[in-house]
Amino acid sequence: MTSLNTTAITTAAATTMPLSDAPRQPLGAKVGIPPRRVAMNFDQSKAGYWYADSPFLTYFWSAFSVLLPEGEQFFVEAVRHYRDQITDENLKAGISGFIGQEALHTQGHQVLNQFINDKQLPAAELEAQLKLLLDTVAKIHPRLNLAATICLEHFTALLGEQLLAEVDHHMSAHEDIRPLWMWHALEETEHKAVAWDVYEQTGGSYVVRAGTMVITTAVLGAVMTYATGRLLAADGQLFNVRDNVKGMRALFGRQGRMTRLLPKFLDFFRPDFHPNDHDTKALVTEWREKLFGADGEMNHLLKGKSLH
């Protein structure tokens, strides 16, 4: 079973931080999972249907954004619950990076969700409904919370990898909105194995993880359908049959983006699977440099020091 690769992540971390800052690095940065404080502001944005100029696809990805702040807080609490049981120093550092990255993603998507809400769309209402659902789920058992987290982290890792790898995909997002998603995609790919390794090292079973994935997939599908439908209805686009059918095909058709992820999604059900079996090291290296390297596209959005 593969886990955090010490040599690879230490080398990767060294490329993300100047040597002079090494003694003050956040723990996560030391294992290639550096929390980056990125300032998002859409106050001046004129973005309308910000993905492919399509109401359906815009509201599908908007629904995903609306779910993220509460979802990522759920992930953080699920992993934090088991942190004291971890003895591996690299994984401890990975947990620190995971928590820092997810906390900052929450802040970024709250800005986008406010932008959505300001368009008289029910983003805040949907967030409140999801919070109620997740608060209820969180009361069942910490082990199931962590199992659900690795299931949802599998989804976000696959979506992040696809967004980074497919040029037509990320270029379909409006230039104002794109940086948020690219930053998020990079960091989801960087920390994709952390919750998994916590689950494995604290005695998580295959049966629980596989069974939880079946339930989680069904619940996520229902929640995304409901949230997308609510946003479409609020904008009077629910019965825009032409765009809705086109958008569904783009996602779930024979060559749709979600359809193409199915083989990698199903890898989750292999008893010996580990997230690092999907090799994204080169992709992560490429996008670290593009976004946050010496001439990084997002350096102007970074603020202050990384989260400790």
Stockholm file with secondary structure:
# STOCKHOLM 1.0

chainA/1-308         MTSLNTTAITTAAATTMPLSDAPRQPLGAKVGIPPRRVAMNFDQSKAGYWYADSPFLTYFWSAFSVLLPEGEQFFVEAVRHYRDQITDENLKAGISGFIGQEALHTQGHQVLNQFINDKQLPAAELEAQLKLLLDTVAKIHPRLNLAATICLEHFTALLGEQLLAEVDHHMSAHEDIRPLWMWHALEETEHKAVAWDVYEQTGGSYVVRAGTMVITTAVLGAVMTYATGRLLAADGQLFNVRDNVKGMRALFGRQGRMTRLLPKFLDFFRPDFHPNDHDTKALVTEWREKLFGADGEMNHLLKGKSLH
#=GR chainA/1-308 SS CCCCCHHHHHHHHHTTSCGGGGGGCCTGGGGTCCCCCBCCCCTTCCCSSTBTTCHHHHHHHHHHHHHHHHHHHHHHHHHHTTGGGCCCHHHHHHHHHHHHHHHHHHHHHHHHHHHHHTTTCCHHHHHHHHHHHHHHHHTTCHHHHHHHHHHHHHHHHHHHHHHHHCHHHHTTBCTTTHHHHHHHHHHHHHTTTHHHHHHHHTTCCHHHHHHHHHHHHHHHHHHHHHHHHHHHHHTTCTTCHHHHHHHHHHHHSTTCHHHHTHHHHHGGGSTTCCGGGSCCHHHHHHHHHHHHSTTCTTGGGBCSSCCC
#=GC SS_cons         CCCCCHHHHHHHHHTTSCGGGGGGCCTGGGGTCCCCCBCCCCTTCCCSSTBTTCHHHHHHHHHHHHHHHHHHHHHHHHHHTTGGGCCCHHHHHHHHHHHHHHHHHHHHHHHHHHHHHTTTCCHHHHHHHHHHHHHHHHTTCHHHHHHHHHHHHHHHHHHHHHHHHCHHHHTTBCTTTHHHHHHHHHHHHHTTTHHHHHHHHTTCCHHHHHHHHHHHHHHHHHHHHHHHHHHHHHTTCTTCHHHHHHHHHHHHSTTCHHHHTHHHHHGGGSTTCCGGGSCCHHHHHHHHHHHHSTTCTTGGGBCSSCCC
//
